[in-house]
C-alpha cells in the first residue's frame, strides 16, 4: 500500500533531510541533536525572559503561577 504525504515538508525538515542524505557517525548525530536542543532551549529562555519583562513579573508572581493548581 502506497502512502502519500498530506502536507509538504517544512523548511527545517528539508534542511535536515539534505543533511541526513549523507551518512554521519552516531557521535555526530548526537552532537547535532544536542545543538538543536540547545538552540530551542535558548530560544525558549529568551522568550520567557521577554514575557517576564513585558509583564513586570516578580518572583512572587512566578511562584503563584507555578503553584496554581489550575495550571
N, C-alpha and C positions, 0 to 999 in steps of 0.2 A: 504494500500500500504506500502510495506516494504522499508525502506531507508537503504542504505549501506554506510559505511564510505569509502571515496575515498583515504584517507591517514591516517596513524596511528597517535595516539596522540604523542605530543612532551613529553620530559621528565618532563617539568614543568606541563603540563596538567595531566600527570599520577600521579604526586605527589599531585596535588590539588584534583584530583578525589579521591585518597586514603583518604585525609584529610576530604573531604566533604561526604565520605561514613558514617561518624559519625555526628550526629546532633550537631551543635554548635548554641549557642544563637545568636540573632541578634547583641548584643553588641560585642561578639567575632568575628562575621563576619565583622562588621565594623572595628574592630581593625586589623584584617587580611588584609582587603582592604587598610587600612592606611599604614600598614607595607610594603605591596607590592608597593604602590605608592611612599613611601619614599625611598625604595630601588632603584627603577628605576629612580627617580628624582636625587638621589645622584650619581648614575652611570652616568647619562647623564651629570651632572655637572662636574664630573671628566673628562669625555671625552672632554667636551667643554674647560676646563682648559688646558688639554693636547694639543688640537688643537691651542689654543691661544699661548701657549709657543712654539710649533713646528713652527708656522708661524710668530712668533715675532710680533704679532699684537699689536697695540697701541689702546688707547681709540678712537682716531680719525678714525682708521681703522674700528673699530666696529660700530661707528656712521655711517660711509659711507655704511657699509654692511646693517645695519638696515634701512637706509633711501634710499636704492637703489630701485627705482620703479620696476626694472626688477625682484626683488626677490619675 
